[in-house]
Amino acid sequence: MAFVDPNYLFPAEPGVRSVARNLYDSVRDLPIVSPHGHTDPRWYAEDQPFPDPAQLLIVPDHYIFRMLFSQGHRLEDFGVPTLDGGPVETDGREIWRRFAKSYYLFRGTPTRAWLDYTFQTLFGLSEPLSPETADRQYDTIAECLATDAFRPRALFERFGIEVIATTDGALDDLSSHKAITASGWSGRVLPTYRPDAVVDPDFEGFSRNLDRLGEMTGADTGVWSGYLDAHRQRREAFKALGATATDHGHPTAETANLDPAEAARLFDRVRTGAAEAGDRALFRAQMLTEMARMSAEDGLVMQIHPGSMRNHSAAMFARFGRDKGFDIPTRTDYVSALRPLLDAVGTDPRASVILFTLDETVYARELAPLAGVYPALKLGPAWWFHDSPEGMRRFRESTTETAGFYNTVGFNDDTRAFPSIPARHDVARRVDCTFLARLVTEHRLREDEAYELASELAYGLAKKAYRL
């Protein structure tokens, strides 16, 4: 018995639903292009069985434990490791039982939708997760994970993934990507250059990170010119292993375009630890523009993911570290903030910059008008807190009239949760097909155009935007 309805997310009005279903049927089985995400490249390099169901589906997922923590649960009780190595629950079955008791908390959330889809389509479960079904479902999933058919490479192929990009730090030795290449496996797993640790003076260990960057490249990262050369070298190393993009997670979208001498003086203050808060923010802003220039030169597509106040709880950061659910969206300016970068590369035909936001108020007012005129800009899909059915719908409604469809880049899943990738792409395809169906039934779009667009939104635009 299926518990995910086949008409999930389609409109209630029969005429629009029929068009949406037909459009969806034309794209539901297209290959998955996943150009931005956070899966671990070691999975594909080593191709070892995944651990128990709890370690695979619960412990790494900050969408899950942020909700649980908000309802008074301890992260330790769900196996989330502490930085000091303190005791946490290690019994996967016990973690699963606790999660099943609290599964009702996720009603109406995308997490619930992704998990239900995964339980049904990947593991063949026929009844919803509950305290009564928890042990049976745990056993079924554990049995699946013990088979070769559920190893990472087998799932990659089963999911129909054509290409997936991971997100890798500038100081990563890329050994997993090298091992994948050397293995002869046909799956395309590409690195993405994420230099936050060596461009953000507030990042932990920033000075040591620059020393390491110099050791890896042989460049003198004690001076501005050598520091920039080190970035160029690392970008080339990523490109050699198939990278087509960079990614930048900054607190704001602020950019700067200082003259070289002024930039060098700023770098000296940052490098020696003499920079005040304003200098540190200016350096981050300057580095976004420098990265954009490098992207125009070397062809790597630039992604900017601003607007998250990361590690909002100092106490939780001290106990558990990064990425534990305490990253909170903030108001973000783009029009003024991006102008220095756009002065540098905005009309350069070689440049390609994909903008994301956690501030939905800027879709119609700022992002769509910017992407609707600057050749270098494209809009990334609804992201993080908004990669949900309603968030995706709001994105299309707010941006399409000004930026159109072809100044967007399709969908990317932006996830660490490997088993949920098909679920996330399925949601995006259903939402986009519903939006297109509405345009068709309102006589704003021809049906043949809707079919063409459905394919582009599900598959084609991502390949083009990320140069895949």
NORBELNOR-V908257 format. One record per backbone hydrogen bond with DSSP energy under -1.0 kcal/mol. NH is the residue of the N-H (numbers start at 0). CO is the residue of the C=O. Records with the same first field share a line. If there is no record, write none. Layout:
BEGIN
NH->CO / CO
END
This chain:
BEGIN
7->4
9->6
16->12
17->13
18->14
19->15
20->16
21->17
22->18
23->19
24->20
25->21
26->23
27->23
29->26
31->159
33->162
37->414
42->39
44->40
45->41
46->42
55->51
56->52
57->53
58->53
60->57
64->60
65->61
67->63
68->64
69->65
71->68
72->67
77->74
78->75
79->74
82->318
84->81
88->75
94->90
95->91
96->92
97->93
98->94
99->95
100->96
101->97
104->101
105->102
106->103
108->105
112->108
113->109
114->110
115->111
116->112
117->113
118->114
119->115
120->116
121->117
122->117
124->118
133->129
136->132
137->133
138->134
139->135
140->136
141->137
142->138
143->139
144->140
145->141
146->143
149->146
150->147
154->150
155->151
156->152
157->153
158->154
160->155
161->31
162->31
163->187
164->33
165->189
167->191
169->193
171->168
177->173
178->174
179->175
180->176
181->177
182->178
189->163
192->244
193->167
197->194
198->195
199->195
202->199
205->202
208->204
209->205
210->206
211->207
212->208
213->209
214->210
215->211
216->212
217->213
220->218
222->219
226->222
227->223
228->224
229->225
230->226
231->227
232->228
233->229
234->230
235->231
236->232
237->233
238->234
239->235
240->237
241->238
242->237
245->300
246->192
247->302
254->336
255->284
262->258
263->259
264->260
265->261
266->262
267->263
268->264
269->265
270->266
271->267
272->269
273->268
274->268
279->275
280->276
281->277
282->278
283->279
284->280
285->281
286->282
287->283
288->284
289->285
290->286
291->287
292->288
293->289
294->290
295->291
296->292
297->293
298->294
300->243
301->351
302->245
303->353
304->247
308->327
309->307
311->325
316->312
317->313
318->314
319->315
320->316
327->308
329->306
337->333
341->337
342->338
343->339
344->340
345->341
347->344
350->347
352->375
353->301
354->377
355->303
361->358
362->359
365->361
366->361
367->362
369->365
370->366
371->367
372->369
373->369
375->345
376->373
377->352
378->406
379->354
385->382
386->383
387->385
391->387
392->388
393->389
394->390
395->391
396->392
397->393
398->394
399->395
402->398
403->399
407->404
408->378
413->35
417->415
419->416
420->417
423->419
424->420
425->421
426->422
427->423
428->424
429->425
430->426
431->427
432->428
433->429
434->430
435->431
436->432
437->433
438->434
439->435
440->436
441->437
442->439
443->438
449->445
450->446
451->447
452->448
453->449
454->450
455->451
456->452
457->453
458->454
459->454
460->455
462->458
463->459
464->460
465->461
466->463
467->462
END
